């Protein structure tokens, strides 16, 4: 009886391991979701960008080719919001990358007490939904009822901080919210730091190298692949959740972000074709930046040579 069961298990185990289609069947639910909710909408948005479709008049939609794209380059609002968003990215992406590296270095220090607890505390904020995260920061820095002024600054006799209130508060709040969610980047960098052989640090320590010298000469160069990966993630995810920050305000080309402009064109002007072309222009810009980073990665990213 046991031999029969053993033979049956071996037969099915070999079939599972050797079948080329088994893995495809396992990921079928994910593939269906990718096709239905990602690929088809992406292709549909590109097709819509070639039309003058208006949400309130769908029966009058016509194929206009590249007219929407040409109109974007003649619209001064597009350039202004693009530069505003680019300025935000130049501020936020270095802050996210630098903060994740420093915190990962701190959490990887063998002298740190309660390592697991500290790591959990730094990672937990990243699983908070972006909407709840933004509303939390808005309440915290509220000039009249927020904890920042009422419970911290005012009891210490300091002046109330009001730079986070008003029409231009969106970018400051977005930066705070984005720095609050760097948990995955911290884990990636921390894993890279812990994978560095201890023999390298011990040899450098014997040669008289101090902690920061070892960190600059050994740790930082060896974790550049992880830094490169987190840089790409931060760059492509920087604009998620920014729309919430403009809630309650009308569009302002001097202050609003690029995705807020897309929202304005789509749900205020009801121009679905123009909004789709805006999204595709921005997508193309992000792809170009990512390709440039990949092209320059050979000059500053450490890629270990493959073992023979």
N, C-alpha and C positions, 0 to 999 in steps of 0.2 A: 504494500500500500504506500509506504513511504517512498519507495523507488519510483512508483508511478507518478506521485505528486512532484517528486524531484525532477523527473523527466519532463513533465508538463510545464513546470516553471522555467526550466532551461530553454525549452522550445519557444515559449512566449517571450522570455527575456531576450533571446537572440533576435526574434522578430521585431521587438520594440527597438533594440539597439541598431539593427541593420536597416530598418525601414527608413527611406529617405523622406517619406511623406508624413511620418509621425509628428515631427516637430511642427510642420506646417499646420496639421490638424489642431495641435495644442494652442497655437497662436491665432487660430481662425477668428475668435471673438475680437481680438485686438485688431486684426486686419480689417474686419468689417467696420469697426469704429473708425479706423484710420481712413478707410475709403469713404464712408458716409459723412463723417464730420470734419474731415481735414482735406483730403485730395479733391473731392467733388466740389466743395465750396471754394477752394482755391482756384480751380479751373473756371468755375462759374464767375468768380469775381473778375478774373481776367477778361472773360467774354463780355461781362457787363461794363468793364472799363472802356470798351470800344463802342458803346452806345450812349445815347443821351437820355437814358431811362430816368424818369421822375416818378417817385413813389405814388404820388397822387394822380398821375396820368400814365399808367403802364401801357395803355393801348396805343399811345402816340410815340412809343420808343422807336428810334431809328438807329441804324448802324452809321456811326460817324468816323470810324477808323481811329486815327491818332489825334483827333481834334482835342479830346479832353487833356491829353498829355501836353499838347502845345499850349493850351490855355493855362495850364499850371505854371509854365515858365514865364508867362506874361502877367501872372497875378502877383502883385507885390506882397499880399498876405502870406502866400506860400513860402516865399523866401524868408520873411520875418519869423514865422513860427518854426521854420526849419532851423534857422540860426539859434533861436531860443532853445529848442530841443537839443541841438548840438552842444551848446554851452552847458546845459544841464548834464549831458553825458560826460563832458570833459571834467566836470566837477565830481560827479558821483562815482563813475567807474574807477578812477584812481583811489578814491576814498574807500570804496568797497574792497578793492583788491588789497590795498595796504593794511586796512583794519583786519581783514581775514588772515593775512600772513602774520601780523603781530600777535593776534589772539591765539592762532594755532601754535606759534612758538611758545607762548606762555603756557598753554594747556599741555604742551609736550615736555615741559620741564620736569625732570624727575624729582625736584624738590617741592613741587606743588602739592599741597595737601588737598584731600577730597577731590581727586582728579575726576572721577566719574560724575560726581555731583556737579562740579563746575562745568564739565562738558555738556551735561544735560541742560543746565541753566542757560548756556549760550545757544543751544540748538532749539530749545522749545519755542522761542519767539518766531522762528522761521516757519512753524506749522500753523501759526495764526492766520486766518483768511485775510487777504489784503484789505478788504472793505472794513473789517473790524479793526485792523491795524491802523488804518488812516483815521477812522473815527476816534479811536483811542487817543492818538496824538493830537487831534484837533481839540478834544476835551482837556487834555493835559496842559496845553499851552494857551487855552482860552484866557484872554486878559482879565475877564471879570470873575469867572468861576473856576478857572483851571487850578490844578494843584501846584503848578510851577510857581505861580505868584502868591497864592493864598497860604500854602504850607511850607514853601522853601524860601522864596525871596523876601516876602514881606516880614515874616518873623525874624529874619536876619537883619532887617532894617535896610534892605537893598531896594532899589527902584524896580517897579514892575517892568517886565519885559513884554513889549507889545509888537516886536518885529514879526511875530508869527500870525498876526491878525491883519485883516484887510485883503484887498484883491491880489496882492503879490505874495501871499503866504503859501500858495500852492507848492512852489518849488522848494521852499525851506522844509515844509512838512513832508514832501516826497523824499527829500534827502534823509530826513530822520527815519521815515518809515522804511526806506531801502536799507539803511545801515542796521535796522532792527532785524533784518531777515537774511543775514549773511551766514546763517548756520551751515548750510551745505558747503559753502566755500571754505569755512573753517575746517570742516571734517575732511575735505579733500586735501587741503594743505597739511593738516595734521597727520593724515595717513602718509603723505609723501615725506614729512619730516621723520616720522618713526621708522620709515623703511631705509633710512640712511644707515649704512654699517657703522657700528660704534667704533670699529677699529680706526676709522678715519679721524674721528674726534680725539681718540686716545693718542694716536701718533702725533697729531698737531699739538695736543696738550703737552706731550713730552718735549716737543721742540720749543715750548715756551709761548705758544699762541694763547691769547686770552679768549674769553667767551665771545665777545663781539667780533674779534678777528676770525675765530672759527666759524661764526655764523655767516659772516660776509664771504669768506673764502670757500667754505664747504657746504653749509646748509642752503644758502640762497641759490647758488648755481645748480645744486642737485634737485631742487624742488621747482625749477623753472618749467618743467612739463605740467605740473599741477597748477602753477600760476597761469600758464598759457590757457589751460582748460577753463579755469575759473574766470579768466578775463573774457573768453568767448561767451560763457554763460551770462556773466554780468552785462555784457554789451547787448546781447539779444533779448534779455529780460528786463532791461532798465525801464521800459515804457509801460509795463503791466501795472494797472491800478492807478495811473496818473489821471484818468478821467474823473475819478471820484473827488479829487481835490478841487475841481472847478465846479462842483455842485453848488447851485444857488447863484452862480455868476453868469453873466452873458459873455459871449466870446470876445476876447480882446487879443488882437494879433500881436501886440507887444509883450504879452505875458503868458498867453496860453501855449500849451505844448502842441506838437504836431498831431498826436492822436486826438487831442481835444478839437483841433481844426477839422479832422476827419468826421468826428462826431457832429460838429456844427453843420458841416456840409450835408451830412446824411440825414440827421433828424431835425434840423432846423430849416434847411433849404430843400430837403427831400430829393437831392440829386444823387441818386444811387450810382449812376455811371461816373460822375466826377469824383465821388468819394472812393470808388474802387480804384480809379487811376491814381488818386493820392496815396492809397495804401500800397499800390504796386511800385510807385516811385520810391517810397520809403523802404520797401522790401529790397529793391535793387540797390539802394545805398548801403543798407546793412550787409548785403551779400558782398559788395565791393570791399567794404571795410574788413570783413572776415577774411576774404581772399588775400588782402594786403597783409593781414596779420600772419596768415599761413605762409605767405611768400617770404616774409622777413623772419620767420621763426627760426630758420637755420642759423641766424646770426646771434641769437641770444637765448635760445632754448637748448638745453642739454639733452641730446638723444644718445643714450648708451649704444655702443656698438654691439650688434648681434653676436651671440656666442656661436662658435663653430660646432 
